[in-house]
């Protein structure tokens, strides 16, 4: 969202007063006897094009009354219909039928309309002698790059006799859009070596590439060399791109510093910062930033609300999530796929299944993402059968599932003990739906088999995997070993986890817990000693809870929160009651630190 300086908004938000004034002027022309005066009508048409929302029907009416329209008139209309490629091409054909010859601006306007026939347009430009025109070639390069025809775009770029910053930026942007960010940065460096001065657009695109690759040192070099020195104007777009780059490189403090130093901040810069905190799992701070944004009376965008709902979902902040839901309803914001999906995800993670269904049913268009969010929500809330029924409805409605959908369905089968159903769905993934199983899908299947006690079958599945099993896959098998008391296999898997991730605490902790569970205290102590010897520390558990609209964070064995004392008092009271009422005595040593 930060690669372009300007956007042509041709939506429903055009100020009606501008078009009303234009119609008043037109009325004056008619009553004054100039209804057929072509120069005046042409000027009216040009003003139509300049409106934020192009009045296509009105502009076509004006055009139909112009006698002998020239190339400038046709260019204005073609530019106005940039949002409608078929109409743009239609008026080009009409121009040729009327015997009007195109000029150097005609073909860039046609190409910018995102026409599906860029090759034919380019052929026409060659026919009329504009095949080597810089503006035409830059437009062609941009169109091919954005259409995914990056090799054709590169060929056009290489054959250009004069490459300016527009050509470099267009090709860089194409590389970023086609997941070739490294080549975009190479091109940016080549531009500098060749002495082509960078502008804001080039810098924004380069920052986007650096953020995509996580190359913070490149981003900092661009920041220092081009922005801090004043070689590029530090406007809100460049600032927002800097925030986005630092956020993607997990440098939230640097992003915040850039944000605070910006002379002017708009909704894009706010959204970039909040999104960065969400990406860095700093959900509580993201919500605080959102509250600050509202205090400054910045109207949140759809992207902002999606980030905020994601934070609410991870924190279990139902009150704030409900507030966002009401805000969407009050301001009549369209509940499209990203926003609806985020709302469904928030409600399901807060345990409000009925509210999630309400949001789902209120959406006008439902693609795979809301379906998947609702299926996942049902899975994590233990509604396995309902989850499978919803999956069946999704298929019946003609929506094709994706990889995440199958993870959700397989997770439901795992928690619901639906082994046969899970195996059948896993089998159909590739053969029927064309989704190739990833390591996550194999992890779900191992979990299904492990929870059902089919440990040998789960181990065989790991051996048949076409890729190397991850720690998560082995962890799923280990969980089954612990549950069903298979000490021998559990020990093998635990050692495997340590070999795979020797610098992470998870493998050491689960293996030590296994030894403790089976009474082998010496081996448990040795594992913890080995863990300490390599300098690995256990990551403390952390949880959040919302109380009266306030989010409280609790870290294991810490009492920094003001409510910690009362929480531990209640816990001690519950433990005492359990010891009195249960038919066995709960000993402290029985609580395994996982």
C-alpha positions in Angstrom: 0.0 0.0 0.0 3.0 2.3 0.2 4.5 1.8 -3.2 2.5 4.5 -4.9 2.2 8.2 -4.2 -1.2 8.8 -5.6 -4.3 6.8 -6.2 -7.2 7.5 -8.5 -10.2 7.1 -6.3 -13.1 6.4 -8.6 -15.6 5.2 -6.0 -18.7 6.5 -4.4 -17.2 9.3 -2.3 -16.9 12.0 -4.9 -18.2 15.4 -3.6 -21.6 15.8 -5.2 -21.2 19.6 -5.1 -18.5 19.5 -7.8 -20.6 17.7 -10.3 -23.6 19.9 -9.4 -21.6 23.0 -10.2 -20.5 21.5 -13.5 -24.1 20.8 -14.4 -25.0 24.4 -13.5 -22.3 25.6 -15.9 -23.6 23.3 -18.6 -27.1 24.6 -18.0 -25.9 28.2 -18.5 -24.2 27.2 -21.8 -27.5 25.7 -23.0 -29.7 28.7 -22.1 -27.0 31.0 -23.6 -27.1 29.2 -27.0 -23.8 27.4 -26.6 -25.2 23.9 -26.3 -23.4 22.7 -29.4 -20.2 24.8 -28.9 -17.5 22.1 -29.2 -14.6 24.0 -27.4 -16.9 24.7 -24.4 -18.1 21.1 -24.3 -14.6 19.8 -24.6 -13.7 22.0 -21.6 -16.6 20.5 -19.6 -15.5 17.0 -20.5 -12.0 17.8 -19.2 -13.5 19.0 -15.9 -15.4 15.7 -15.7 -12.2 13.8 -15.9 -10.7 15.9 -13.1 -13.5 15.0 -10.7 -12.6 12.5 -7.9 -15.4 10.2 -9.2 -15.7 10.1 -13.0 -19.4 10.7 -14.0 -19.2 8.3 -16.9 -22.8 8.6 -18.1 -22.8 12.4 -18.0 -19.4 12.5 -19.7 -20.6 10.2 -22.5 -23.6 12.5 -23.0 -21.3 15.6 -23.3 -19.1 13.7 -25.7 -22.0 12.7 -28.0 -22.8 16.4 -28.6 -19.3 17.5 -29.6 -18.9 17.9 -33.4 -15.7 16.6 -34.8 -13.9 15.7 -31.5 -10.1 15.9 -31.8 -7.4 13.8 -30.3 -7.4 15.8 -27.1 -11.1 15.2 -26.6 -10.7 11.4 -27.2 -7.6 11.3 -24.9 -9.7 13.0 -22.1 -12.4 10.4 -22.5 -10.0 7.4 -22.7 -8.3 8.7 -19.5 -11.6 9.2 -17.8 -12.6 5.5 -18.5 -9.3 4.3 -17.1 -11.3 2.2 -14.6 -13.1 0.5 -17.5 -10.7 -1.0 -20.0 -13.4 -2.1 -22.4 -14.8 1.4 -22.6 -11.4 2.9 -23.0 -10.6 0.6 -26.0 -14.1 1.3 -27.4 -13.4 5.0 -27.6 -10.0 4.4 -29.2 -11.6 2.3 -31.9 -14.2 5.0 -32.4 -11.4 7.6 -32.7 -9.8 5.6 -35.5 -13.2 5.1 -37.2 -13.7 8.8 -37.1 -10.3 9.3 -38.8 -8.6 10.9 -35.8 -4.9 10.0 -35.4 -3.6 9.2 -31.9 -0.7 11.1 -30.4 2.0 10.3 -27.8 -0.4 10.5 -24.9 -3.1 8.2 -26.3 -1.3 4.9 -25.8 -0.1 5.5 -22.2 -3.7 6.3 -21.3 -4.9 3.1 -22.9 -2.2 1.0 -21.2 -3.0 2.6 -17.8 -6.6 1.4 -18.1 -5.2 -2.1 -17.3 -6.5 -3.4 -20.6 -6.3 -7.1 -21.3 -4.7 -6.5 -24.7 -1.4 -4.7 -24.0 0.4 -6.4 -26.9 -2.2 -5.1 -29.4 -2.0 -1.6 -27.9 1.8 -1.7 -28.2 1.5 -2.9 -31.8 -0.8 0.1 -32.5 1.8 2.5 -31.0 4.5 1.0 -33.3 2.2 1.4 -36.3 1.8 5.1 -35.6 5.5 5.7 -34.9 5.4 5.8 -31.1 7.0 2.4 -30.4 10.2 4.0 -29.0 8.5 6.8 -27.2 9.6 7.0 -23.6 6.1 7.6 -22.2 4.7 4.7 -24.1 7.5 2.3 -23.1 7.3 3.3 -19.4 3.5 2.6 -19.5 4.0 -0.7 -21.3 6.7 -1.7 -18.8 4.5 -0.9 -15.9 1.5 -2.8 -17.4 3.5 -6.0 -18.1 5.2 -5.9 -14.7 1.8 -5.6 -12.9 0.3 -8.3 -15.0 3.0 -10.7 -13.9 4.8 -10.7 -17.3 8.0 -9.6 -15.6 10.3 -11.1 -18.3 8.6 -9.1 -21.0 8.9 -6.0 -18.8 12.6 -6.7 -18.3 13.0 -7.0 -22.1 11.4 -3.7 -22.7 13.6 -2.1 -20.0 16.8 -3.6 -21.4 15.9 -2.3 -25.0 15.1 1.2 -23.9 17.7 3.8 -25.1 17.0 6.1 -22.2 16.0 4.8 -18.8 14.7 7.4 -16.4 13.6 7.0 -12.8 10.1 6.2 -13.9 11.3 3.2 -15.9 13.4 2.0 -13.0 10.6 2.4 -10.5 8.1 0.6 -12.7 10.3 -2.4 -13.1 11.2 -2.4 -9.3 7.6 -2.3 -8.5 6.9 -5.2 -10.8 9.7 -7.2 -9.1 8.2 -6.5 -5.6 4.7 -7.5 -6.8 6.0 -10.7 -8.2 7.9 -11.8 -5.1 11.3 -10.9 -6.5 12.2 -8.3 -3.9 16.0 -9.0 -4.1 16.0 -8.2 -7.8 14.2 -5.0 -7.0 17.0 -3.9 -4.6 19.6 -4.9 -7.2 17.9 -2.6 -9.7 17.7 0.2 -7.2 21.5 0.0 -6.6 22.0 -0.2 -10.4 20.0 3.0 -10.8 22.3 4.7 -8.3 25.4 3.5 -10.0 24.2 4.7 -13.4 23.6 8.2 -11.9 19.8 8.2 -12.2 18.4 10.3 -9.4 15.9 8.6 -7.1 12.6 10.2 -6.3 10.1 9.4 -3.6 8.4 6.6 -5.6 11.7 4.8 -6.2 12.7 5.1 -2.5 9.2 3.9 -1.3 9.5 0.8 -3.6 13.0 0.1 -2.4 11.9 0.3 1.2 9.1 -2.1 0.5 11.6 -4.6 -1.0 13.9 -4.2 2.0 11.1 -4.8 4.4 9.9 -7.9 2.4 13.4 -9.4 2.6 13.9 -8.3 6.3 17.1 -6.5 5.2 17.0 -3.7 7.9 20.6 -2.6 7.1 19.6 -1.8 3.5 16.5 0.0 4.8 18.7 2.0 7.2 21.1 2.9 4.4 18.2 4.1 2.3 16.9 6.0 5.3 20.2 7.7 6.0 21.4 8.3 2.4 18.3 9.5 0.7 15.9 10.7 3.4 17.9 12.2 6.3 20.1 14.0 3.8 17.2 15.6 2.0 17.8 13.9 -1.3 14.2 12.8 -1.2 11.4 14.8 0.3 10.2 13.3 3.6 6.5 13.4 3.0 3.8 11.2 4.6 4.2 8.5 1.9 7.9 8.1 2.4 7.4 8.2 6.2 4.8 5.5 6.1 7.0 3.3 3.9 9.8 3.7 6.5 7.5 2.7 9.3 6.4 -0.4 7.2 10.0 -1.4 6.5 11.1 -1.2 10.1 8.0 -3.0 11.3 8.5 -5.9 8.8 12.1 -6.1 10.1 10.8 -6.4 13.7 12.3 -3.0 14.6 9.2 -1.5 16.2 11.1 1.1 18.3 12.7 2.5 15.1 9.3 2.5 13.4 7.8 4.4 16.4 10.7 6.9 16.3 10.1 7.6 12.6 6.4 8.0 13.3 6.9 10.4 16.2 9.2 12.6 14.0 6.8 12.8 11.1 5.5 16.4 10.8 2.2 15.1 9.4 0.6 11.7 10.0 -2.4 10.4 8.2 -4.4 7.1 8.5 -1.8 5.3 6.3 1.0 6.1 8.7 -1.1 5.2 11.7 -2.2 1.9 10.1 1.4 1.0 9.2 2.6 1.5 12.7 -0.3 -0.4 14.3 0.0 -3.3 11.8 3.7 -3.5 12.6 3.1 -3.9 16.3 0.5 -6.6 15.5 3.1 -8.4 13.2 5.5 -8.3 16.1 3.0 -9.8 18.5 2.8 -6.6 20.6 -0.9 -6.6 20.7 -1.5 -4.6 23.8 0.7 -1.8 22.5 -1.2 -1.9 19.2 -4.5 -1.3 21.0 -2.9 1.6 23.0 -1.8 3.1 19.7 -5.3 2.7 18.3 -6.7 4.6 21.2 -4.2 7.4 20.7 -5.2 7.5 17.0 -8.8 8.0 18.0 -7.9 10.7 20.4 -6.2 12.6 17.6 -9.5 12.2 15.6 -8.0 10.2 12.8 -10.7 8.1 11.1 -9.5 4.4 11.0 -9.4 2.6 7.7 -10.4 -0.9 7.0 -6.7 -2.0 7.3 -6.6 -0.3 10.7 -9.7 -2.1 12.0 -8.4 -5.5 10.8 -5.2 -5.0 12.7 -7.1 -3.9 15.8 -9.4 -6.9 15.6 -6.4 -9.2 15.3 -5.0 -7.8 18.5 -8.4 -8.2 20.2 -8.5 -11.8 19.1 -5.0 -12.6 20.4 -5.6 -10.9 23.8 -9.2 -12.1 24.2 -10.2 -8.5 24.5 -13.9 -8.9 23.8 -15.0 -5.5 25.0 -12.8 -3.7 22.6 -13.6 -6.1 19.8 -17.3 -5.4 20.3 -16.6 -1.7 20.3 -15.0 -2.1 16.8 -18.0 -4.2 15.6 -20.3 -1.4 16.7 -18.1 1.2 15.1 -18.3 -0.7 11.8 -22.1 -0.9 12.0 -22.5 2.8 13.1 -20.4 4.2 10.3 -21.9 1.8 7.8 -18.6 0.4 6.7 -18.9 -2.4 4.2 -18.3 -5.8 5.8 -16.0 -7.2 3.1 -13.9 -10.4 3.3 -10.9 -9.1 5.3 -13.0 -7.2 7.8 -15.6 -9.9 8.2 -12.9 -12.5 8.6 -11.2 -10.5 11.3 -14.5 -10.0 13.2 -15.3 -13.8 13.0 -11.8 -14.6 14.2 -12.1 -12.2 17.1 -15.5 -13.5 18.2 -14.5 -17.2 18.0 -11.3 -16.7 19.9 -13.3 -14.9 22.6 -15.7 -17.9 22.7 -18.7 -16.1 21.2 -19.7 -18.6 18.5 -23.2 -17.2 18.0 -21.9 -13.7 17.4 -19.4 -15.1 14.9 -22.3 -16.8 13.0 -24.2 -13.5 13.1 -21.3 -11.7 11.4 -20.9 -14.5 8.9 -24.5 -14.5 7.9 -24.6 -10.7 7.5 -21.9 -10.6 4.9 -23.0 -10.0 1.3 -20.1 -11.9 -0.2 -18.4 -14.8 1.5 -15.2 -16.3 0.0 -12.9 -18.9 1.4 -11.5 -16.7 4.2 -14.6 -16.1 6.3 -15.5 -19.8 5.9 -12.1 -20.8 7.1 -12.2 -18.4 10.0 -15.5 -19.8 11.2 -14.4 -23.4 10.7 -11.2 -22.7 12.7 -13.2 -21.0 15.4 -15.5 -24.0 15.8 -12.5 -26.3 15.9 -10.7 -24.4 18.7 -14.0 -24.3 20.7 -14.5 -28.0 20.5 -17.4 -28.2 18.0 -15.9 -30.9 15.8 -19.1 -32.2 14.3 -20.4 -28.7 13.6 -17.1 -27.9 12.0 -17.3 -30.8 9.6 -20.9 -29.9 8.7 -19.9 -26.3 8.0 -17.0 -27.6 5.8 -19.6 -29.7 3.9 -21.8 -26.6 3.4 -18.8 -24.6 2.2 -18.1 -27.3 -0.5 -21.7 -27.4 -1.5 -21.7 -23.6 -2.0 -19.0 -23.9 -4.5 -16.2 -22.3 -2.5 -12.9 -24.0 -3.0 -11.0 -24.7 0.3 -7.3 -23.7 0.7 -4.5 -25.1 2.8 -5.5 -23.2 5.9 -9.1 -24.5 5.6 -7.8 -28.1 5.8 -5.6 -27.3 8.8 -8.8 -26.0 10.5 -10.8 -29.1 9.6 -8.0 -31.5 10.6 -7.6 -29.7 13.9 -11.3 -30.2 14.5 -10.9 -33.9 13.8 -7.9 -34.1 16.2 -9.8 -32.5 19.1 -12.9 -34.4 18.4 -11.2 -37.8 18.1 -12.5 -38.2 14.5 -9.7 -40.4 13.2 -11.3 -41.9 10.2 -12.8 -38.6 9.1 -9.4 -36.9 9.4 -7.7 -39.6 7.4 -10.3 -39.4 4.6 -10.0 -35.6 4.4 -6.2 -35.7 4.4 -6.4 -38.2 1.5 -8.8 -36.0 -0.5 -6.7 -32.9 -0.1 -4.5 -33.4 -3.1 -6.5 -35.9 -5.2 -9.8 -33.9 -5.2 -9.1 -30.3 -4.2 -5.6 -29.9 -5.5 -4.1 -28.8 -2.2 -0.7 -30.3 -1.6 -0.2 -31.2 2.1 2.5 -29.2 3.9 4.3 -30.0 7.1 1.5 -28.3 9.1 -1.1 -30.8 7.6 1.2 -33.7 8.4 1.5 -32.3 11.9 -2.3 -32.3 12.2 -2.5 -35.9 11.1 0.2 -37.0 13.5 -1.7 -35.2 16.3 -4.9 -37.0 15.3 -3.2 -40.4 15.4 -1.3 -39.6 18.6 -4.4 -38.4 20.5 -6.1 -41.7 19.5 -3.2 -43.8 20.8 -2.1 -45.0 17.3 1.5 -44.0 18.0 3.2 -46.5 15.6 1.0 -45.4 12.8 1.9 -41.8 13.6 5.6 -42.6 13.6 5.2 -44.4 10.2 3.5 -41.3 8.8 6.4 -39.1 9.9 8.7 -41.5 8.1 6.7 -41.2 4.9 6.7 -37.4 4.8 8.1 -35.9 1.6 9.7 -33.2 3.7 11.6 -33.1 6.9 9.4 -33.2 10.0 9.4 -30.0 12.0 9.6 -29.6 15.8 5.8 -29.2 15.8 5.3 -32.6 14.1 7.6 -34.4 16.6 5.9 -32.5 19.4 2.5 -33.8 18.4 3.9 -37.4 18.5 5.5 -36.7 21.9 2.2 -35.5 23.3 0.7 -38.9 22.3 3.6 -40.8 24.0 3.0 -38.9 27.2 -0.7 -39.4 27.1 -0.5 -43.2 26.6 2.6 -43.8 28.7 5.0 -44.9 25.9 8.2 -44.0 27.7 10.5 -45.7 25.2 9.2 -43.8 22.1 8.8 -40.6 24.1 12.4 -40.7 25.1 13.5 -41.1 21.5 11.2 -38.3 20.3 12.3 -36.0 23.2 16.0 -36.4 22.3 15.1 -35.8 18.6 13.5 -32.5 19.6 16.7 -31.4 21.4 18.8 -32.3 18.4 16.6 -30.3 16.1 16.4 -27.2 18.2 19.4 -27.2 20.7 19.0 -23.5 21.5 15.3 -23.7 22.4 14.0 -24.7 25.7 10.9 -26.8 24.6 12.7 -30.1 23.9 14.6 -30.0 27.2 11.5 -29.2 29.2 9.3 -31.9 27.7 12.0 -34.6 28.0 12.7 -33.6 31.6 9.0 -33.7 32.4 8.8 -37.2 30.8 11.5 -38.5 33.0 9.9 -36.9 36.0 6.5 -38.5 35.2 8.1 -41.9 35.1 10.1 -41.4 38.2 13.6 -41.2 36.6 14.7 -38.2 38.6 18.4 -38.6 37.8 17.8 -38.4 34.0 15.4 -35.4 34.5 18.1 -33.6 36.5 20.7 -34.4 33.8 18.5 -32.9 31.1 18.0 -29.7 33.1 21.7 -29.6 33.8 22.5 -29.9 30.1 20.0 -27.2 29.3 21.7 -24.9 31.8 25.1 -25.8 30.5 24.3 -24.6 26.9 22.8 -21.4 28.3 19.2 -22.1 27.3 16.6 -20.6 29.6 12.9 -21.6 29.7 10.6 -19.0 28.2 8.2 -18.0 30.9 4.5 -18.6 30.2 2.4 -15.5 29.6 -1.4 -14.9 29.4 -3.8 -12.0 29.2 -7.3 -11.5 30.6 -9.7 -8.6 30.1 -11.5 -7.3 33.2 -13.8 -4.3 33.1 -12.3 -3.2 29.8 -8.7 -3.4 31.1 -6.3 -6.0 29.7 -4.1 -7.5 32.4 -1.0 -9.5 31.6 0.3 -12.3 33.8 3.7 -13.9 33.5 4.4 -17.3 35.3 6.0 -16.9 38.8 6.0 -13.1 38.6 3.8 -10.8 40.8 4.3 -7.5 39.1 0.6 -7.0 38.4 -1.3 -5.4 41.2 -3.9 -8.2 41.1 -1.3 -11.0 41.4 -1.5 -11.3 45.2 -5.3 -11.8 45.1 -5.0 -14.2 42.1 -2.5 -16.4 44.0 -4.7 -16.3 47.1 -7.6 -17.7 45.1 -5.4 -20.3 43.5 -4.1 -21.5 46.9 -7.7 -21.7 48.2 -8.8 -23.8 45.2 -5.8 -26.1 45.7 -6.7 -26.6 49.3 -10.3 -27.4 48.4 -9.1 -29.9 45.8 -6.9 -31.7 48.3 -9.9 -32.0 50.7 -12.6 -33.1 48.2 -10.7 -35.3 45.6 -10.1 -39.0 46.3 -6.4 -38.4 46.0 -3.9 -35.9 47.4 -2.6 -33.3 45.0 1.2 -32.9 45.7 3.2 -29.9 44.4 5.6 -32.3 42.7 2.8 -33.6 40.5 2.5 -30.3 38.6 4.9 -30.7 35.7 6.3 -27.5 34.3 5.6 -27.7 30.6 
